[in-house]
Amino acid sequence: MSRDLSNSIVLVTGASRGIGRALALQLAELGAVVFACARSEDGIPSHERIMARACDIQDERAVSSVVAEIEGAHGRLDILVNNASILGPTGTLETLDIQGFRDAMRINVEGTYIITRASIALLRQSDSGVILNLSSSVGRKPRAEWGAYCVSKFGVEALSGILAAELHEDGIISVSVNPGGTATDMRAEAYPEEDPTTLPTADEVASTLVLLARRLTLEQSGRLYSSRTLFEHLDRDTDAASLPHD
């Protein structure tokens, strides 16, 4: 199975930079109608098929407004990409800034929950709704001094798995994707001494999300994917069951 993404209705969070921005552009070029959200419209790419919307995913009213707009214009949502997140404070749990920890939880976990919860009814109206939840290697294996981000991404993994179990009968697919180290501003914040030219670009990682959006079937719901292991399948006609997963 290969899903035709032309005229798909897509909602991408964190679309003003990095992977989210690259993905919004790639999907629009494939003919999808992309509602691209970020806390500010600054940075969201300009494209005739991209609907740029300022939306803080922690703000229930702002989220409801965007979802209501999608419902009014299209009556369905085919793909939700939960990409928005912040790094938050790093360091030992004993020394973390508590407010910074709370901010990471609110954006990375609570915000993801808020926008997903608001989108479920519209995803049910799709022939095959897909939720792609952006995770991290530290959301699957704890790592010292990654504090807030690590805990929050474990939360995203839990949300993704629960959604897969609860929405299976509705035909909605939910998976998590670990993009791996990517040449983005967040990565530079975490590893300021790292040479970004040694890392995959946001465009390259976004292509693996497009691959999943095209190929996933309900049988893959609940799986954990990693962009690194998907790169070699970008130019292959690999069926969904054969795509490598964790």
C-alpha positions as CSV (number, residue, x, y, z in Angstrom):
1,M,0.0,0.0,0.0
2,S,1.2,3.5,-0.8
3,R,-1.0,6.4,0.4
4,D,-1.6,9.2,-2.1
5,L,-0.8,12.4,-0.1
6,S,-2.1,14.8,-2.7
7,N,-5.1,16.6,-1.3
8,S,-4.5,15.0,2.1
9,I,-5.3,17.4,5.0
10,V,-2.4,17.6,7.4
11,L,-1.7,19.4,10.6
12,V,2.0,19.9,11.6
13,T,3.0,21.5,14.9
14,G,6.4,23.2,15.4
15,A,6.4,24.1,11.7
16,S,8.4,27.3,11.9
17,R,11.8,25.7,12.0
18,G,13.8,22.4,11.7
19,I,12.0,19.2,10.9
20,G,8.5,20.6,11.2
21,R,9.3,23.4,8.7
22,A,10.9,21.0,6.2
23,L,8.1,18.5,6.5
24,A,5.4,21.1,5.9
25,L,7.1,22.1,2.7
26,Q,7.6,18.6,1.5
27,L,4.0,17.7,2.1
28,A,2.8,20.8,0.3
29,E,5.0,20.0,-2.7
30,L,3.3,16.6,-2.8
31,G,-0.1,18.3,-3.0
32,A,-1.3,18.1,0.6
33,V,-3.1,20.9,2.3
34,V,-0.9,21.7,5.3
35,F,-2.0,23.6,8.4
36,A,1.4,24.6,9.7
37,C,1.3,25.7,13.3
38,A,3.9,27.4,15.6
39,R,3.8,29.9,18.4
40,S,4.4,32.6,15.8
41,E,3.9,32.5,12.1
42,D,7.4,33.9,11.6
43,G,9.5,31.1,10.0
44,I,6.6,29.1,8.7
45,P,7.3,28.6,5.0
46,S,5.2,30.5,2.4
47,H,3.5,28.2,0.0
48,E,0.1,28.2,-1.7
49,R,-0.8,24.9,0.0
50,I,0.5,25.9,3.5
51,M,-1.9,27.5,5.9
52,A,0.3,29.3,8.4
53,R,-1.3,29.6,11.8
54,A,0.0,31.0,15.1
55,C,-1.0,28.4,17.7
56,D,0.6,27.6,21.0
57,I,-0.3,24.0,21.6
58,Q,-0.6,24.7,25.3
59,D,-3.5,27.1,24.6
60,E,-6.7,25.1,24.4
61,R,-8.6,28.0,22.7
62,A,-6.0,28.5,20.0
63,V,-5.9,24.8,19.3
64,S,-9.7,24.6,19.2
65,S,-9.7,27.5,16.7
66,V,-7.3,25.8,14.3
67,V,-9.1,22.4,14.5
68,A,-12.5,24.2,14.0
69,E,-11.1,25.9,10.9
70,I,-9.9,22.5,9.5
71,E,-13.3,21.0,10.2
72,G,-15.2,23.9,8.6
73,A,-13.0,23.9,5.5
74,H,-12.4,20.2,5.0
75,G,-14.5,18.1,7.4
76,R,-11.6,15.8,8.1
77,L,-8.0,15.5,9.1
78,D,-5.8,12.8,7.5
79,I,-2.5,13.3,9.2
80,L,-1.4,14.9,12.5
81,V,2.3,15.4,13.1
82,N,3.2,16.1,16.7
83,N,6.5,17.8,16.2
84,A,6.5,20.8,18.5
85,S,8.8,20.6,21.5
86,I,11.5,22.3,23.5
87,L,14.7,21.0,24.9
88,G,14.2,22.4,28.4
89,P,16.9,22.4,31.1
90,T,19.6,19.7,31.1
91,G,21.7,18.6,34.0
92,T,21.1,16.2,36.9
93,L,17.6,15.9,38.2
94,E,18.8,17.2,41.6
95,T,19.9,20.5,40.1
96,L,17.3,21.1,37.3
97,D,15.4,24.4,37.3
98,I,11.9,23.4,38.4
99,Q,10.1,26.0,36.2
100,G,12.1,24.9,33.2
101,F,11.1,21.3,33.9
102,R,7.5,22.3,34.1
103,D,7.7,24.2,30.8
104,A,9.1,21.2,29.1
105,M,6.3,19.0,30.4
106,R,3.6,21.5,29.5
107,I,4.8,21.9,25.9
108,N,6.2,18.5,25.1
109,V,3.6,16.3,26.8
110,E,0.6,18.4,27.8
111,G,0.6,20.4,24.6
112,T,0.9,17.2,22.5
113,Y,-2.0,15.8,24.4
114,I,-4.2,18.9,24.0
115,I,-3.8,19.1,20.2
116,T,-4.1,15.4,19.7
117,R,-7.3,15.2,21.8
118,A,-8.8,18.0,19.9
119,S,-8.0,16.3,16.5
120,I,-9.3,12.8,17.2
121,A,-12.8,13.5,16.0
122,L,-11.6,14.9,12.7
123,L,-9.1,12.0,12.3
124,R,-12.0,9.6,12.6
125,Q,-13.5,11.3,9.5
126,S,-10.5,10.3,7.4
127,D,-10.4,7.0,5.5
128,S,-7.1,6.3,7.2
129,G,-6.0,8.8,9.9
130,V,-2.4,8.9,10.9
131,I,-0.7,10.4,14.0
132,L,3.1,10.7,13.8
133,N,4.6,11.5,17.2
134,L,8.1,12.9,17.2
135,S,10.1,11.3,20.0
136,S,13.9,10.9,20.8
137,S,16.4,8.2,21.6
138,V,16.2,9.6,25.2
139,G,12.5,8.9,25.2
140,R,13.2,5.2,24.8
141,K,16.3,4.8,27.0
142,P,17.0,7.1,29.9
143,R,20.2,9.1,29.7
144,A,21.8,11.0,32.6
145,E,21.6,14.8,32.6
146,W,18.8,14.9,29.9
147,G,16.3,15.5,32.6
148,A,13.2,17.4,31.4
149,Y,13.5,16.4,27.7
150,C,14.1,12.8,28.5
151,V,11.1,12.5,30.9
152,S,8.9,14.4,28.5
153,K,9.7,12.2,25.5
154,F,9.0,9.1,27.6
155,G,5.6,10.8,28.1
156,V,5.2,11.2,24.3
157,E,6.0,7.5,23.8
158,A,3.3,6.6,26.3
159,L,0.8,8.9,24.6
160,S,1.6,7.4,21.3
161,G,1.1,3.8,22.5
162,I,-2.1,4.6,24.3
163,L,-3.5,6.3,21.2
164,A,-2.6,3.3,19.1
165,A,-4.5,1.0,21.5
166,E,-7.5,3.3,22.0
167,L,-8.0,4.3,18.4
168,H,-7.3,1.0,16.6
169,E,-11.0,0.2,16.2
170,D,-11.5,3.6,14.6
171,G,-8.9,2.8,12.0
172,I,-6.5,5.5,13.2
173,I,-2.7,4.8,13.1
174,S,-0.4,6.1,15.9
175,V,3.3,5.6,15.8
176,S,6.3,7.3,17.4
177,V,9.4,8.3,15.4
178,N,12.9,9.0,16.8
179,P,14.5,11.4,14.3
180,G,18.0,10.9,15.7
181,G,20.6,13.7,15.8
182,T,19.6,16.3,13.2
183,A,21.2,19.5,12.1
184,T,18.6,21.8,13.8
185,D,18.7,24.7,16.2
186,M,17.6,22.4,19.1
187,R,20.4,20.0,18.4
188,A,22.9,22.9,18.4
189,E,21.5,24.0,21.7
190,A,22.1,20.6,23.2
191,Y,25.5,20.0,21.6
192,P,27.1,23.4,20.9
193,E,30.5,22.0,20.1
194,E,29.1,19.5,17.5
195,D,29.8,20.0,13.8
196,P,26.3,20.1,12.2
197,T,27.6,19.0,8.8
198,T,28.2,15.6,10.3
199,L,24.4,15.2,10.9
200,P,21.4,14.5,8.6
201,T,19.6,17.6,7.6
202,A,16.0,18.4,8.6
203,D,15.0,17.8,5.0
204,E,16.4,14.3,5.1
205,V,14.7,13.4,8.3
206,A,11.4,14.9,7.1
207,S,11.6,12.6,4.1
208,T,11.4,9.6,6.5
209,L,8.2,11.0,8.0
210,V,6.8,11.3,4.5
211,L,7.7,7.7,3.9
212,L,5.8,6.6,6.9
213,A,2.8,8.8,6.1
214,R,2.7,7.1,2.7
215,R,3.2,3.5,3.7
216,L,1.8,2.9,7.2
217,T,-1.2,0.7,7.6
218,L,-3.3,-0.1,10.7
219,E,-1.2,-3.2,11.3
220,Q,1.8,-1.0,12.1
221,S,0.0,1.2,14.7
222,G,1.8,1.3,18.0
223,R,5.2,0.7,16.5
224,L,8.4,2.7,17.3
225,Y,10.4,3.9,14.3
226,S,13.7,5.6,13.9
227,S,14.7,7.9,11.0
228,R,18.2,6.5,10.8
229,T,16.9,3.0,9.9
230,L,14.5,4.4,7.4
231,F,16.9,6.3,5.3
232,E,17.9,3.4,3.1
233,H,14.2,2.7,2.3
234,L,13.5,6.2,0.9
235,D,14.1,5.2,-2.7
236,R,12.7,1.7,-2.4
237,D,9.2,0.3,-2.9
238,T,9.3,-1.2,0.6
239,D,5.9,-2.4,1.9
240,A,4.9,-1.2,5.4
241,A,5.3,-4.6,7.0
242,S,9.0,-4.6,6.0
243,L,9.9,-1.1,7.2
244,P,12.4,-1.5,10.1
245,H,11.1,-0.6,13.6
246,D,12.4,-0.8,17.1
